Each structure stands twice: as structure tokens, then as C-alpha cells.
Amino acid sequence: MDDKTRQTIQQLNQDPATVQRLLTSQDGRRLVEMMSRANGGAALQQAAMSAMRGDSGQITQMINQLMQSPEGAALVERINQATQK
């Protein structure tokens, strides 16, 4: 995972409004869909709850896994760019 993605995760941990905007965006919905398919809905929910408590380790691992595919890497890059605006 690159520094920009790490920074995005940290920013999202501190800004619930940005998380809400992300989750309602087309890319955000696709991210949730891909992560749910790869890890199962329960695992994603657990990772999200941990991230909300300040432990982003599980969600970071899921994003790293997602970024192994070209589609996942492109999706994460678009999300990084959108959150920097």
C-alpha cells in the first residue's frame, strides 16, 4: 500500500462525513462490493468496526489484497483522488 492510500485511510478515520460521501458514491459502493465478495460481509463489517475504534489494521489488509488486481488498484486510486479534493 502506498503512502497516499495510508493517508486516505487515516483521513477517513477522522472524518465520518467523508466516509458517508464515499460510501454513497459509485466507487465507494463498488469498493464495498469487491471487499465483501473477497472477504465476506461479516469480515468486512468487523474490519469497519475496528477501523472506527482506531484500529485500521484489518481494513488496511483487505485494501492491500484488493489492490493486487488491476481493477482494485484503479478503484483505490480513484478513491484516493476523490478524497484529496
NORKA-V595195 format. One record per backbone hydrogen bond with DSSP energy under -0.5 kcal/mol. NH is the residue of the N-H (numbers start at 0). CO is the residue of the C=O. If there is no record, write none. Layout:
NH,CO + NH,CO
//
This chain:
5,1 + 6,2 + 7,3 + 8,4 + 9,5 + 10,6 + 11,7 + 12,8 + 13,9 + 13,10 + 14,10 + 14,11 + 17,14 + 18,14 + 19,15 + 20,16 + 21,17 + 22,18 + 23,19 + 24,20 + 24,21 + 28,24 + 29,25 + 30,26 + 31,27 + 32,28 + 33,29 + 34,30 + 35,31 + 36,32 + 37,33 + 38,34 + 39,35 + 43,39 + 44,40 + 45,41 + 46,42 + 47,43 + 48,44 + 49,45 + 50,46 + 51,47 + 52,48 + 53,50 + 54,49 + 55,53 + 59,55 + 60,56 + 61,57 + 62,58 + 63,59 + 64,60 + 65,61 + 66,62 + 67,64 + 68,65 + 72,68 + 73,69 + 74,70 + 75,71 + 76,72 + 77,73 + 78,74 + 79,75 + 80,76 + 81,77 + 82,78 + 83,79 + 84,81
//
